[in-house]
């Protein structure tokens, strides 16, 4: 029995076996085979979206990942947005002006996007983020944000009124915690940072009325030996705060690409790490590991060798450009501006960058050695950024082949 109504309900056309999708006020995403199955959750306040069909994808993005600014004072060696490289090579760090951000917000709403996640850079020091939260939430879109936590302990940087805004609009908050304090502070380049985050910062959020279920710790494990040794701390951290801790492997893109700290090869240390992650996640339900490690799980969208890039999700960078996914821009560098010319919906349906990625997925579905694996609809062959970084047809970190 459905317990919530939908803020958005969207007709779909069978891609991945999906006939309808929707989102609830609490941020729960619903996917069904027949749009009529959503009827019990639709009321007067539900926005009903009926887009034209898109070949080999949902009719519009299910979720948008937005990096509206690359302004950040930290120096993380695995930054997905390559902020350190941008800072070193550019005179001016890109960011979206408020009128540009609002234009993109309008396009997200028009397309019927269900969820938006803000990253960066540091979103909490980006002024238009706060206007965007209200605009998107009022339109029924679930909003989440990733933060390094640098503002959490300081009233001057994050006033109580801003915490009230997060509470009011049910914003989900992902806070970076990569290991014990000395390690975390060293790789982030900020002494005392984690102590502030876990002390005053967390206290301010809870006292400000933020639901603990709307807070998660987000941890990145890189191939550096000291990073690999942080699992015990992260495991205990989740239990101490009773807060979900999402542990992900540093993917080989952004600052972690090339000869960086990204993980794409199964060394003995990495195999041991992956095994320990799976074992800890099985005994601690608060520990959420990367999807490709959960290969024996289930997914509703049985789309084979197909991640969400360009088929269910979109990336939007600080220059206002839409890409299928920031993780594969080394292989698929083409992008489409949303600030002049075509809208997000038009780009999604007919943009050449998105068509190229979808064609690549179709080829994978037809030729990949993973296609006949009984778990392909769960792990979908692992993250394409890993396969592409080593030029392999098959995921080199496949948990089945590594006997995890």
N, C-alpha and C positions, 0 to 999 in steps of 0.2 A: 504494500500500500504506500503510495507516494505521500510524503509528509509535508512537502513544500510546493509552492507554486513556482513557475518559471518567470524570470525577468525577460528572457529572450527565448523564443522558439524559432527554429529555422528549418525550412523544408530542405531536404537533400534528395539526391537522385540515384542512390544505390552504390556510390563509391565505397569500397570497403564493407559492403553490406549495410550501409547506413542510409536510412530514409528520413531521419529527423534528428536534430540535436538541440539541446537547450542548456540553460544555466540557471541555477537557483540563487536566491539572495545570499546564501552562505558560501557560494562559489562552487557548488557541486555540479559537475558537467554530466549531462545525460545524453547517451547515444542509443537510438532505437532503430530497428529495421523498417518500421512503418511510422510515418509522422503521426498517424492517428493515435499511436500509443502514448503520445505526449498530452493528449486531450485532457486527462484528469488533472494535469498540472497547469493548464492554461486558464488565466482569468483576465479581467479587464486591464490589469496592469502589464500584461505580457506583450512585448513587442514581437510581432510575427514577421519574419523575414522570408521572402521568396525570391531568391536570386536565380538568374539563368544558370543552367548546368555548366560545369567546367569539366573538360575532358581529363580523365586520369587524376582527379583531385576532388575534394569537397568544393562546394560552390563558392566558398570564400574561406579565408583562414579561420580555423577554430581558435587559434591563439596567436597573438603578436608579441614578439620580443623586441623591446625598444630600448636603444641606448641613446637617449636624447642629448647627452653631454659626455665628453671624455675628460672633463675636468676632475682631477683626483690627486690628492696629495701623497698617495702611497706608491710603493715601488715593487709590486708583486711580480715575480718572475713567471707566473702562469696566467697573467691577465688575458682573458678571452678577447678583449678589445684592443690589445697591444698598446695600452695607454703609455707605457714606458717608451716604446718605439716612436709613437706619435710625438710625445713630449721632446724626444731627442732630435727628431727630424723635421719638425714643423715650427714655424714662428708663432703660429696661433692654433690652439687646440680647438677642434670643431665642437659646436653645440647648436641646437635648434633654438632660434629666437621664439618668443612667445607666440607671435602670429603664425609662424611655421608649425609650431607644436599644435596649436589649435586647429589649423588646417588639417593636419594628420588625424587629430582626434575626430573631426567631423567625418573623415573618410572611414575610420574604424567603426564608427557608429552606423554609418550608412551601409556598410558591407555586412553588418550583423556579426562582427567579431564577438566571441563570447568572453574571452579573457585576454588581459594585457599584463605583461610583466615588464617592469622598468628595471634596467640595469644601468651600466655606465662604464666609466666614471662613477661618481657618487650622486645618486638621485636626490638625496635629502638636501643637498646644497644647490640644487637646480631649481630656481624659483618656479618656472612653469609646471614642474611636477605637481605642485600643490593645487594649482588650478585644474590640471588634468584629472587628478583623482576625483574631484567633484563632478566634473563634466561626464567622465566615463561611467562612474558609479551610478549617477542619476539615470543614465541610459541603460542601466541593467548589466553593465559589463563588470566581471570580477577583476579586481585590480590586485596585483602583488608587486613586491619590490625587493630587490637584492641590495643590501647595504654592507659596507665594510664595518659599520658600527662607529665610525669616527665621530659622529654627531650625538650619539645616544646619551652620553653622560653630561652633556653641556646644554644648559638652558639657553645660552646665547646662540647656539647653532641649531638646536631643536627645541623651540619653546613648547610649553605645555599645550598651547593652542594647536600646535601641529600634531601632537600626539592625539589630541581630541579629534582632529580630522581623520587620522588613520583609524581610530576606533569607530567613528560615525559611519565611515564607508567600508568597514570590514576588510581593510587592506591586510593581506597576508604579508608577513615580514620575514625575509630570509637573511640571517646575520652570519657573516663569515667568521668561522672558528676553525682554524686549520691544525690545532694541536695545543700542547701545553704552552703557557704564556711566553717563556723565553724563546721558544721556537717560532710561535705565531708572530710575536712582535718583531723578531729579526727578519723574517721573510717579508713582512709588510712594511718594514722600515719605520716603525713608530714605537718607541719605548713606552711601556705601560698601557698600550692600547687594549689588550685583551682583559686586563684587570678592570679597566674602566667599563668595558662592554658587559662583562659578567657581573660586575658589582653595581655601580650607580646606573648604568645603562639599562640593564634588565629590570632593576627596581623601578625606574621611572616608567617603563612601558607597562609593567603590571599595575603599579599604583595609578597610572593614567587610564586604567580600565581596558587595556588590550587583552583580549582573550588569549590565554596561553596556547590554545590550539591554533591560533593565527600566527604563532611565532615558530620558526624552525631555525636550527643551526645548519649552515651549509659548509661542508668541509671538502677541501681539495687535496688529494694525495698525489704527489708527484713521484718521479723515479728516484729522487734524492734519498739516500739511506735514512737520513734523519726524519724525513717525511713519512716514510714507510713505518717507522717506529711509533707513530702517533695513535694507532688504532685503539690501544687500551685506554688512553686518555679520552678519546672521543666517545667510546662506548660508555665509560663511566659518566661522562658529561651529560649524555642523554638521560641516563638514569637519575642523576642528581637533580636535574631541572625538570624531569618528566616532559621533555621537549623533543620532538622528532629531530633527529640529526641526519641530514641527507649527505651521505659520503659519495663523492664522485671521483673518478680517475681523471687526472689532468690530461685532457685530450691534446693531440699534437697540432694545435693551431693557435693563433694569436701569439702571445709572447712565448708560449710553450712549444711552438712549432719549430721546424728545422732541427737544430742541435740543442733545443731548449729542453725543458724538464717534462715534456709530455710523454705519455706511456703508449707505445705501440708495438713493443716487442716482448715476448714471453721469456725474459730472463728468469733464472731460478728465484731471485728475490721477488720479482713481480708475481710469479706463480704462487709463491708462498703468501704474498699479500692478498691476492684474489681469493685464495682458499680461506684465509683467516677472515676476510670480509664476509664471505658467504656463511661461514660457521657462526660468526658473531650476529649476523642479521637474523639467522634462524632462531637464536636464543633470546634476542632482544628486539621486540617488535618496533621499538622506537628508532632503531637503526635502519635507515632507508638507503639501500645501495643502488648503484647504477643499474638501469634497466637491462643492459646486456649481461649482467651477472645473474639476473633473475630469469635465465633462459627457460626454466621449467614452470614459469608462471603462465598466465593467460592474458589475452587481449581481446577486446570486442571487435576491433577493426582487423579482420583477417586479410591483410594486404601483402603478405609475403615479404620479400626483400624490399622493404619500403619504410623508411623512417618518416617523420612528419615534415621534413624539409620540403617546402614548396607544394606539399599535398594537403597538409592539415595546419601548418604553421608558417609564419613569415617573420623575417628579421627586418628591422628598420634602424638604420644607423644615424649617427649624429649629423650627417649631411642630408638627411631626409630621403635616403635611398632605400628602396625595398629590395631585399635579396631573399632567395629561398632559405638560406641559413648561413650565418656568419662563420660556421665551422668548416664550410667547404668552399669558401671563396677563393682559395688558392687554385682549385681545379675549375670552379665555375665563378669567375670574377665579375661577370656581367651584373649590372644593377639597373634599377629604374627609379628616376626621381619622382617623388610624390608632391613636389613643391611647384612643379610646372608641367602642364600637359595632362597626362592620364592620371586617373584616380587609382587608389589601391585596388578596388574591385576590377577595374579595367586591366591593370597590370597583372593581377592574379589570374585572370581568365585568359589573357592573350599575350602577356609579356614573354619575350623570347628567353629571358633568363629562366623563367619558371618552366617553360616548355622543354628546354634543354635538360633540366634536372629530371623532369617527369619521364622524358624519353630514356634517360640513363637508368632510371628505376625500372622501366619496362624491360629494358635489355637485361638488367640483373635478374628480374623475375623469370626470364626465359633461359638464361645461361648460367647463372651462379651455381656452383656446386652445393650451396646451402639450400637450394630451393626444395630439395626432397627431404630435408631434415624434418622430423616430426615436431620440432620446436620453433620452426622458422617464423610462425605467426606471433610468437612471444618475443623472441630476441631480435627478429628481423635482420639477422646477420651482423649485429653489432653496429656501432656508430660508423657511418661511411667515412668520417674524417680519419678514422684509424686505418681502414682498408686503403683509402686513397693515399695516405701518407707513406705507405710502404709498397704501394703498387700491387696489392694482392687482391685476388678475386674473393678470397675467404678471410673472415675475421681472424687475425693472428692471435687474438686473445679469447678465442672460442672456449667457453668454460667446459663444454663437453669434451673437446679434444684434449684439454689440459687436465681432464679427470678431476674436475672440481666438484 
